[in-house]
């Protein structure tokens, strides 16, 4: 993989909105659903093989928990993240350890729900 592919395999929330908020598109155009469907999933389907996609969460004003849950748990429910590729297909980049932990918890909870583990 060359440096150009690495650069192309990054989606940044700040390129979507400075104020990420809400879960569903019906609640506004800065929702987690909109970001996931229009930025992340569109990019994932373009990637070849096991190329990872970096999702950069830095640079925004706040990070709404509903937004983050919809983005990342939604990737699980839409089958873009599986237990096997968790941490390989999507790489979350943030300078905030608490946000990183929160995102990992959303993903893990969604994976557990799919596995029938509450």
N, C-alpha and C positions, 0 to 999 in steps of 0.2 A: 504494500500500500504506500503510495507516495504522499507527500505533504499536501498536495492539492485535494486528494480524496479525503484526508483527515479534515481539512477546512470545510469541504462541502458537506460533511457528515455531522454538522452541528446545527441545531435549531435553538434559537435564543428567545426566551419569553419576551425580552425587551424589544425584539423585532416585531412582535405581535401587539404588545401593549405595555405601557409603563405601569398600568394599574390593573393587574390580573384580579378578577373577582368573579365569584359565582360558579355554579355548576353547569347549568344548561343554557343553550343558545337562546331559548325563549326569554331568558332573564337579561339578555344583553349581549353585545358583541365582544365582550372581553372574558367570555366564559371558558372554563376548562374544557368543556365539550368542543367548542369551536377551535381552540388551540390544538387539542388532541387530533381532531378529525382533519383540520385544514393544514396543519403544520407537521405534526409528528407522523401520523399514519401515511399521509401523502409521501413523506420522505422515506419512511420505512419500506414502502412498496417499490421504491426506486433503487434501494440498496441491493447489492449482489451478495449472495452467499451469507457468510457470517459477519459481514461488515457491521460494526456497531454504530449506533446513532447517539451522539452526545446531546443531551438536553440541558442547556445552560439556563439556570434559574436566576442568576445574578443580574443586578442593574435595575430592578423594578422597585416601585414604591409599594412595599408590603407584598405578602404572599398569602392569599386567602386559603384557608384549609379546604374549603369546598372546591376551589379551583384545583388545588394539588391532588385531592382525592379523585376528582373526576378525570383528570388527566391520566394519572398513573394506575389507579384501580380500574379505570376504563380500558386501559391497554390490556389488562389481564382479562376482563370480561369479553373483550373483543378478540381475544386469543393472539394478541401480538406479543405478550409476555407469558411464557410458560415457566414452570418450575425449572426446567432444563436450561432455558436461556436467560433466566433471571440474572441480571448483572453483566450479561454478555451482549445482548442485543440493544439494550438501552443503558446508557451510562449517564447518571445524573451528576451534573457539575454545579457546585455551589460552594461559596466560601463559608456557609453556615452549617456547622455540624448538626444543629438541631433540625434544620430543614431537611438535610440529607436523611437523618434518622426518621423523621416524620414520613417522608416519601417511601422509605423502605418499609415502614410499618403499614402504609396503605397498600403497597404491593403485596406484602406477606399476608395481610388480612384477606385480600381479594383471592389470592392463591388458595388460602385455607378454606374459604367459602366454596370455591370450585371443587376442592378436594373433599368437601363434606365435613370439614373440621371447623367448628365454629370458633 
